[in-house]
Amino acid sequence: MKNALIENIVRLHTTELGAERIRRNLGLTEDPVEWCRSKILDKNAVIG
């Protein structure tokens, strides 16, 4: 699963409303899609 996720990382997206909700729920000030991409691509990430 992780390989498919990484292979399609550029397809990761959300709506503006979704991005705002993610920012609020996670307390982010940065772009939530880029934040998620960086977490997924982290070499220490455990995705199961």
C-alpha positions as CSV (number, residue, x, y, z in Angstrom):
1,M,0.0,0.0,0.0
2,K,2.8,2.5,0.9
3,N,4.3,2.1,-2.6
4,A,1.0,2.9,-4.3
5,L,0.6,5.9,-2.0
6,I,4.0,7.2,-2.7
7,E,3.7,6.6,-6.5
8,N,0.5,8.7,-6.5
9,I,1.6,11.4,-4.0
10,V,1.2,14.1,-6.6
11,R,-2.5,13.3,-6.8
12,L,-3.1,14.0,-3.1
13,H,-5.5,17.0,-2.9
14,T,-8.4,18.5,-1.0
15,T,-11.0,21.3,-1.5
16,E,-10.4,24.7,0.0
17,L,-13.0,23.9,2.7
18,G,-11.3,20.6,3.4
19,A,-8.0,22.3,3.7
20,E,-9.4,24.8,6.2
21,R,-10.9,22.0,8.2
22,I,-7.6,20.1,8.3
23,R,-5.7,23.2,9.3
24,R,-8.1,23.9,12.1
25,N,-8.2,20.3,13.4
26,L,-4.4,19.8,13.3
27,G,-3.5,23.4,14.3
28,L,-1.5,24.0,11.1
29,T,-0.5,27.3,9.7
30,E,1.1,25.8,6.6
31,D,-0.5,24.1,3.5
32,P,-2.2,20.9,4.8
33,V,-1.7,19.0,1.6
34,E,2.1,19.7,1.6
35,W,2.1,18.8,5.3
36,C,0.5,15.5,4.6
37,R,2.8,14.8,1.7
38,S,5.8,15.4,3.9
39,K,4.5,13.1,6.6
40,I,3.8,10.4,4.1
41,L,7.2,10.7,2.5
42,D,9.0,10.7,5.8
43,K,11.4,7.7,5.8
44,N,10.3,6.9,9.4
45,A,6.5,7.0,8.6
46,V,4.6,3.9,9.5
47,I,1.6,3.4,7.2
48,G,-0.5,0.4,7.6
